[in-house]
Amino acid sequence: MSEIVLELKGITKTFPGVKALDRVHFQLKSGQIHGLMGENGAGKSTFIKVITGVHREDEGEIYLDGKKIEIKNPKDAIALGIAAIYQHVTCFPDLSVTENIFMGHEELSKTGIIKWKNMHSKAEDLLKKLGSSLDPRTQMGALSVAQQQIIEIAKALSTNARIIIMDEPTAALTNRECEELYRITEQLRDEGKSIIFISHRFEDLYRICSHVTVFRDAKYIGDWPVAGLTNSQLINAMVGRELSEMYPPALSKPQPDKVFEVKNLSRTGYFANVSFDVKKGEIVSLTGLVGAGRSEVCQAIFGIDKYESGEIWLEDKKIEINDPKEAMGHGIGYLPEDRQKQGLLLAWSIEKNITLANLDLYGKGIFVDEEQESEVANRLAKLVNIKCQGVDDLASSLSGGNQQKIIVAKLLTSDLKLIIMDEPTKGVDVGAKHQIYQIMRELARDGYGILMVSSEMPEVLGMSDRVIVMHEGRITLITDANTTQEQLLEAAVTKKTEMRGE
Amino acid sequence: MNKIAAKLPSAGQDSFVRKYLMRWEAILFLILIIVNVFNAIISPYYNFTGILGATRDFMDKTFIVFPMAMVILIGEIDISVAATVALSSVMMGVTYNAGNGVPMVVAILIGIGTATLCGFINGLVLTKFKELSPMIVTLATQTMYRGLAYVILEDQAAGSFPGWFQYFGWGSIGPVPFILICFVVCAVIFTLIINKTKFGRRIYAIGNNREASRFSGIKVEKTRLIIYTLVGFMAGITAIFLTSRMSSTRPNIALMYELDIISMVVLGGISTSGGKGRISGAIISIFIVGLLKYGLGLVNISSQVLMIIIGLLLVISVMTPNVAGKFKEARRQRMLHDKLSIQQK
């Protein structure tokens, strides 16, 4: 058995209102590719940030080579040989590859002048080692995501990292690019580096990881060798219940009449010829890779961005939408992807957040009727089951799931027909997820049409009546829910147009 | 997890002390009392009648404090107000003296119209070109407006207004100056608008989180346009009172007014990052600055000393929320920690 390089014991980290890590353990051996799995909100990202010194742990101990250490800031982590490659590559797009690789540890001559030639040739060597023939003078922004990732790996190597953390590196890659990444990762392992590989995808795990640790709800669930581990064991560990329990059954069938339809909606550079419809009481998922144009389509429908051509129909009426207020007036509501930036005023109370979307409702004139306001807020908070002491509580004091419920309550103040939900369960814990699904089912039963944007395939399969897949701004597949993850993924990465189940 | 969250202190459940006495407005009020006591001690002539009279001297610019509070509440700034006052006043003077027997009422309306237009132009530029910073845009327009005032009047004075026009600056009802009454009316109206109306709620929302406000269906750009136009309009009101008090106008009047006005708003506890602060604080700070100036004037202390004192107050007022925030956060963390350790036991 090889030796333990990095060990974390009893790590706890609390943010206002959320316990992000609850006494978790982790053991990394040298020359190992160690998978770290868990649902969104399980605490993986926070855990990584503790290791890389972005966050300080509230409690717990970290050992490197058996010695207790403290990682106070990212600089400490780098000095200890720990480097991370983040999910969304954090590069400087206007600088060259070399500058990106050596950012923060440039090579200087004695007089403090940057030694460009040295750095360029070193960068070239690093890239060659990784099997890439890129010119290090290229601008970072001109590269593909996969190429940028290789640069990030080179950057990690340039700091002499022994422990490399990859945070969902395959999320935005095509199959071929994944293979390339696997090859590089294995090469690094063979050179004696230890790697923590975070991923949602089971393929990644079975393909390259030898060991896996699972987190759920900010807690450590267990760790196992990958060999001999079955799919369902893993799901059970991650979700904590059977998949069928996770997604509540539909309470009603979609009705035949269309509540909403778009025809040939286009916006240059974002999406083209997008046509689909949503029926009364139906949950339609819009899925695809990050950057496929899903959110852009939804924001155009809601009037945040302008669409250039195409038609929007709401129940047999063609409508024009120029801003969110008009969209809401017509009966379209939008639950934004970024809850904290786009959805909530964190410094405000639950009540004021709920009533903000439709202030005209409270009192006829220019004044806000506060009695009416608090009555509506209390009713809706109860309806969506927000856990709080009272509607006076600040939105910032609630957990992710409850914050999401505030936004749902806010939508319900308008008289809606279609509710667009952009990644509604992103970053909420499993219990709250279940409740949000339940709310979606209830909304569908009450006759709302629901358009859900989601990247999570299990969620898409578990909740939808129909699924729409987009790739590079175009719809590549519209299908009923009797489909497989593989089929959806294929449609998400190919340009082929195919219609089924319609 | 939710239970912990629910038990954390939040604004809704603060004690009386925390709710009223720890507020910045309470501190301001205390400062105001200190200023009065101080003035009474250093000068035997400091009395109520004197204070009433003194309001004539500092009230004119304060009409702009209210809409400026709105601008700062949405996280922006308008430094063109003084130039707007000057251009408006010059337009008033030039129109009345044009020689065609233009009635003063028309001249006043043209003055107000000019000022409103100035504000509207600021708003229009800022809402059409959203990426521009309000600081730079209003810096540019203030140069323009002031320049225009110089072009129109060429460094002369225009005056000889009719006698009744003096009433704005010098008239009084009983012992109370007319301008003070107008100020109180404006203060009541703007306090109601900012605290009680839907428009006021939207201003706070935009200052708090512009993007979330947009997603909530608030017409952010329209609101901004209205606020900047309102700033212009109120600058027009200021121009009337100022011109009346001076009984003539020059292109260089109201110089540096923008700094006084912004100081009063910020001293009042309205955060320049937007969304935080109360109009009541700004109203108290108007009197702090005004009365301090008057009191020091009575004993012949130079206005430079006054500037030092106001600068000091400003630094304190800007720092206070930060310091208070740190205390609050520390208290929060401590409570959280206690909760967690209890649970673990």
Interface residues (C-beta under 8 A of the other chain):
Chain A: T12 T14 P16 G17 V18 K19 D58 F302 I304 D323 P324 K325 A327 M328 Y334 P336 K341 Q342 G343 L344 L345 L346 A347 W348 S349 K352 L356 A357 N358 L359 D360 Y362 G363 I366 F367 V368 K387 C388 Q389 G390 D392 D393 L394 S397 L398 S399 N402 K410 D429
Chain B: M1 N2 I4 A5 A6 K7 L8 S10 A11 G12 Q13 L192 K196 T197 K198 F199 R201 R202 A205 N208 N209 E211 A212 S213 R214 F215 S216 G217 I218 K219 G275 K276 R332 L336 H337 L340
